[in-house]
Structures are given as structure tokens and as C-alpha cells.
């Protein structure tokens, strides 16, 4: 369904009808969509009401700017109000984790728990990722394409597609060229959203000072071989959120929810059950 949130239509799907609501935010602004959190958090719809959506500027949602963290956090809050949920479990992976953390820090009374996957609390991951890409023995990365996608200077949707295809082999623990091409074909491309996120938002991104203000318990999951938000980024987050639990998935890259799906799901379910029992 399409829901008007802050004067922009958002493509929203609601899975399950549990008493507790999970709002899951996808990553990769301008490239991501609700398909990512639907595939992972959708599996929890037997116990929870799971809400996934295309963020402003991504997927099938409206393209009205700005594509700022402030606006994306406001959209999550608008979605919570529309749902009529007093509190939510906020979840997000990769760039979606940036927004989930900011929401939890800025609206602590509205968050009962946070589930964060392969994310970072500042832009230090940019330098780490660039170094990891250059050192990869899996594929040879075109440095110009890597620079354009990391700096938010891609030329158009076709260029974004080419740059995305260039770096996709780095994401998984086990490289499958056929899966890379499937992901390239399935991705919705919005280069202006991507460029804003990486050229405007990322250079000044640093929310480490906000993390001690997150009062909800948080689960941080990360793949041991994540090239773009390495384990040390998750360790920083876990050290700063007062009630945080860190789990590292040894046979995963950037997507343990896919590469170690059963273990990841069991870990999330166990964490949320413990939170429920404490409340």
C-alpha cells in the first residue's frame, strides 16, 4: 500500500498481526528497497507485526527530498504514528542501521528494542571499505567506479548500476557471479538519492555521541568478513550503547541474515524474547 508520510508517499507492507511492532529499515539509499528487510524480518511475522517500507527516494516510494537523516528519521516517526504503535522494535541493516540508531537515540521513549545489522556509527567505515576493496583477491575493482559510488558522484542510473555491479562481488562470504547478476537486475536505481546520501550525509556522519542515549536494549549482528562495515564498527556501537549485545557471524560477509539465515533468525528471536520477558 502507499501511505502519505510527511507529504511523500511511502510504499509500505505489513506482515503479521502480533502485539509488538517491528519497523525494519532497508539499507543502500537509492539502491535498496523493502525486499531486503521483508526477506529477513518477514520471517518473524508469526510472532510480530512486521512493517517494511521503501524509504523516501528509494524503491517505489515518492522521490521528494531532502534525503537527509533528519528526514528519514522523521519518516520513521510518522510511520509509527500512522501505525498507532506506542512503542516499536526498530531494526535496520547497513545504512538502514544509521537511521535505526538515530531514531532510537532521538525517540528513546518510542523504542522497546533495537536490532542492528552490519552498520556503523560514523564514517570511519568509508576508509576501511576502500582499503578492503583495494586489497581484495576475489576481484579486481575499478578504482574510478569505487570512488564514484563511495563519494556519491555517479552520473546517472546507468552509471550507478555499473558501479553497483563492480562492488557487489565483495559483499558475500562465498562469491557467486550468477547471484551478483541477479541482484544487479533486481535492484531499483535512484542515483540522486544515492548521491545525496554519500556526498552530503556521509562526510559529516558521526553519531557516536548519541549512542549512550539509547535506552532500549540493542542486538548488534555483523558478519566476520564484512568488507564495508567491518566488525570493528559494530564493536564501537556495542561499546557505546548501554544495554547492547554483539554477535559475530563467522561465515558471513555483509549479510548474515542471508548467509547464516537460520542462526541469525534464531539469534534475533532469542534476543527479542529475552527483552519481552524483562518488560
Secondary structure, DSSP 8 states (H G I E B T S, - for coil): -EEEETTEEEEEEEE---SSEEEEE-SSTTT--HHHHHHHHGGGTTTSEEEEE--TTSTTS---S---HHHHHHHHHHHHHHHT-SSEEEEEETHHHHHHHHHHHH-GGGEEEEEEES--SBTHHHHHHHHHHHH-SSS---HHHHHHHHHT---SHHHHHHHHHHHHTTTSSS--HHHHHHHHHH----HHHHHHIIIIIGGG-B-HHHHTT--SEEEEEEETT-SSS-HHHHHHHHHHSTTEEEEEETT-SS-HHHHTHHHHHHHHHHHHHHHHHH-
